[in-house]
């Protein structure tokens, strides 16, 4: 989901689409925690107050805490999260997150 900044709509919609805790949602994000600092002004990155930023590459990076908090608000839980290298940019690894999530039991409608 590197082409989305705010994730509330997509995660909320996904939560509604999952029928029960057996449905899984897997996604990757670029990690905001590991954003490389640069002195080049044209490479300046703009961080929102919400826990994500738009990089000069046109891709978004997200803080893990932002994603976990948002998942909780939409009735989902993290089954696992792993630090990964999702891609390379100019030969440099770009750190990210691999999330495996499901609907929380108390949010399942019978």
Secondary structure as GFF3:
##gff-version 3
##sequence-region A 1 110
A	DSSP	alpha_helix	8	17	.	.	.	ID=ss1
A	DSSP	beta_strand	24	31	.	.	.	ID=ss2
A	DSSP	three_ten_helix	41	43	.	.	.	ID=ss3
A	DSSP	beta_strand	46	47	.	.	.	ID=ss4
A	DSSP	beta_strand	52	54	.	.	.	ID=ss5
A	DSSP	beta_strand	60	62	.	.	.	ID=ss6
A	DSSP	alpha_helix	64	73	.	.	.	ID=ss7
A	DSSP	beta_strand	76	89	.	.	.	ID=ss8
A	DSSP	beta_strand	92	103	.	.	.	ID=ss9
A	DSSP	three_ten_helix	105	107	.	.	.	ID=ss10
###
